[in-house]
Amino acid sequence: MGYERLFVPFMSEEIGERSLRPALELASIFDSDIEAVYVQPDSSPAHYYALQTQVVQTRKLVREWEEERERYAAELKDRFDELCTESLSTSEDASGENGIDCAWKKLVGRPQTILGHAARCCDLAVIGRPDTDNAALERDYVHSILFESGHPVFLCSRDSPHDLQAPALVAWNGSMEAARALSASLPFLQLATNAIVLTIGHVPAGAPSSEVACGYLKSHGVRADHHTVSQELGHPEQTIEEFAKREGTELLVMGAYSHSRLKEFLLGGVTKYIIESSDLTVFMAH
């Protein structure tokens, strides 16, 4: 079991590099191929059409804008090729082969919609944590892939690469989302020295306990133990982050938006905090 195809959103040089570098590292570990996608906006800026009485000038501006966006797409493709060549040239085995196929795809449409659709035929999306300068837009990319692809997301910390053999933390609340994340992350958890299944408070009646989740991991060859902490210790997201730091874990596995996305957006919640404010490397599934 592994990840045959990794998905990388390459919407700018910055997010592309932050996502592609860890994806290349994971590809060498899991013997994966990589598909990078750039979604080119399908409409020209409105101000290019504002000069309704100056038809010739408007057409000229539109043509210039179209040429510019094609130039931008070409520059991103060149940078993608450079990063792949740079990484693969240093990771070849003794036979001179690396076995990683890096593919580039340019699509046209609304990025916040198309990215999620494009990731549906990949096993795992690898995304660098949103940059503070473009955080809102890049979070939209994360949400699109998380909600629309049907596949998990590996959200890399800004300190990547991290040690995949370090202990891993599983945030467990017994939900379907947590169960999807648990099973989908098995290739990572099997690499870790051990996995800690953490429950804050109690799981809902009838849902598997952290002990049951721990047993599931052990049946797949993962060294695991479980912990339960009181919900009265503070906000769950802060408890998770503090626990991860104290135990020296480098990967957090969790279900995303077990509550409704609207409720988390309005009231705050674990997923919202982990995506927006934490710097943990996290494997999440919805």
N, C-alpha and C positions, 0 to 999 in steps of 0.2 A: 504494500500500500504506500502511495506517495502522491505527488502532485506532478502530473505529466506536463501540464501547461500552466504557466504563471501569466497573469494579466498585469500590465503596467500602464497606468494612465500617464501619457506624456503630453500634458497640456501646455507646458512651458518648460524652458530649459531647467528652471529651478526645481519644480516638482518632479520633472522627468528624471533628473539626476538623483534627487533624494529617494526616488522610488526604484530606479533601475539598478543602482549600485547594490542595495541589499537583495534585490531580485536575482541578480547575477550570482551572488554568493549562495543563495538558496538553491538556485538551479544547479550549481556545482555539487551541492550536498545531496539533493534529491534526484539528480539526473533529469532535470526538467527542461522543457523548451520555454521560450519567452515570447509573448505577443505584446508589443507596445502599440497603443492606440492614441492617435491625436484626432480630436473632433473639431473640424473647422466650422465655425458659425456659418449658418446658411443664409444669413441676410446681411445686407450692407447697413452701416450706421444710418439712422434716420436723418441726420443732418446733411447727408449727401443727397437726399432727395428734397430738401427744403426749398431749393431754388427752382421752383416750378416754372418760372418764366424764362429761365436761362438753361434751356434744354441742352445746348452744346456743352456748356460748362459743367452741368450736372453729369452728363455722360462721361466727360473727361475725369471728373472726380471719382465716379464709380469705377471706371477702368483703372485708375491709379490705386484705388483701395483694393480692388481684386488682385492687381499685380502684387501689391504689398503683402496681402495675406498668403498668396502663393509663395512668395519669397520667404515669409516667416515659416511656413510649413516645411519648405526645403531646408531651412537652417536647422529646424528641430530634427529633421531626418538625418542631416549630417552629424549633428551632435550625438544622436542615438547611435549611429554607426561608429563614431569615434569611441564612445564609452564601451560598446560591445567589443570592438577590436582591442582596446586597451586592456579590458578585463580578461578576455579569452586568451590573449597572447601570453598572459602571466599564469594561466591556469591549465595549460596543456599538459597532458600526461607524457610519459616517456616516448610514446609512439607518435606524439605530435598531434593528437586528436583530443578534443574536449567534449564532443558529442552534444553541445548545446546549440540549438537552432534559435536564432534571434530574428523575429519577424516584425516588420513595421506595417502598420495599417493606418491610412488616413480616411476618416469618415466625415460626412457633412451632416450637420443638424444642430440640435440644441444639446450642448455637452452634458448638462445636468440630467438629460433623459437618455441620450445615446450611450454614454459610458456604461450605465447599468445593463443595457441591452447587449452591448458588445462583449461584456464579461461573462455572458451566460454559457459560453462554450469553453470556458477555462475552469481550472480546478481551484485556483486561489488567486485573489487579487493582492498585490503587494504595493503598498502606498506609503510614502514618506509622510511623517506628521506634518499637518498644515503649518505653513510659514505664517508668522505673525502679521506680515504685511498683506497677505491675501487669504487670511484665515477663513472668512465667511464663504468665499467662493470655493476654496479647496475642501471645506467641510461639506459643501453641496456635492462635490465629486464623491467623497466617502459615502455619504448617504445614498446617492444614486446607486452605487455599486452594491452597497450593503442591502438595500431594499429591493432592487430590481434584478440583480444577477442570479439570485438563488444560490450563491456560493459565499464562502467565508472571506474575510478580509484580514490581512496581516498588516497592521499599522505599526510602522517602524519608529522607534524612538530616534531622537536627533543624535544619539550617541552610538548608533549602529556603526559597525556590526556588534552584535552581542554574542555571548557565549551560549550556544544552543545546548551545551551539556550542563549548564548551571541548573539549579532547581527551578521548577516551574510552579506557578500558582494557578489554581482553577477556582474561579468564583462560582459557587454552586448554590442555586436557589430552587432546584427541582423543576424548572420550567422547560418547555420544549426548546426554547432558544439556547438554554444552557446545555441541553442534551445534544443538540446539533453541533454546538461548538466543541463539546467534549469528544464526540466521535470523529469529527473532522480534523481535530488537532492531534490525533494519535501519532502521526509520523514525527511531530515535534516532541510530544511527551515521551515517546520511546527513545529519543536521543538524550533527554534530560537525565541527570543523575537520580532525581526523584521528583514526584509531583505532590503538591500539598493541596488537598481539596478543602476549601474554606467556605463555611456557611455562617452567615450573620443572622442570628436569631433562629427562627425555625422555618423549615420548608412547609408549604401548604399540605394539608391533610391529604393523604393518598399519593403524594409525589415522592419519588425516591429520595432517600436521605443522603447525606454526604458519605456515610459509610457504604451505602449501596453503590454510589458513584465510584468510590475508592475501589470497591471490589471489581467493578467493571474494568477499571484501568489495570488492575493486577492481572485480570484474565487475558489482557493484551500485552503482558510482559512489561508493564510500567511499575516501577517501584513507587508506591503511593501510600500516604497516610492522610488522615482527615482531622480537621479542627473546626470547632464551633465557638463563636464568640458572641457575646451579648450585643443585642441591637441597641442597647442603652449607652454604648461607649461613644457614640457620636454618629455623624453621617456615614452611611455604608461606604460611599466612595472614598472617604478619607481613611476609614478603617482598612479597606483593601490596600490602599497605597502605603499606609504605614506598616501593615503586615508584610507587604512585599519587600519593603526596604529592610525591615528587621530580619527577615529570613534569607535575604540575599537572592531572591528570585529575580530572574531577568525576563521572564515571559509570563504574561497574564492571559489566561484563557477565560472567556466569558460569553454569555449570550447577550445579544444586543437588543435593547428596547423590549424587555419582557413585558413592561407596561406599554400603553399606547405612546406613540411618538409625540402626539399632541400634548399628552399629560406631562411627559418628560420635558418638552420644550417650555411649557408654561410654568411648571413647578420645579424643574430641575430634576436630576436623577443620575444614577450611576453611569449609564452609557454616555449621556451628554457631558458629564464631567470628564470621563476618561478620554473622550475624543477631543474635547476643547481645552482642558486644563492640565491634564496629566502628561507626563513624558515617558510613561511606561511603554514598552513594546507589547502590543496586545493582539491576540488572535481572537476575532469575534465573528459570531454567526447570528443571523436573524431567522 
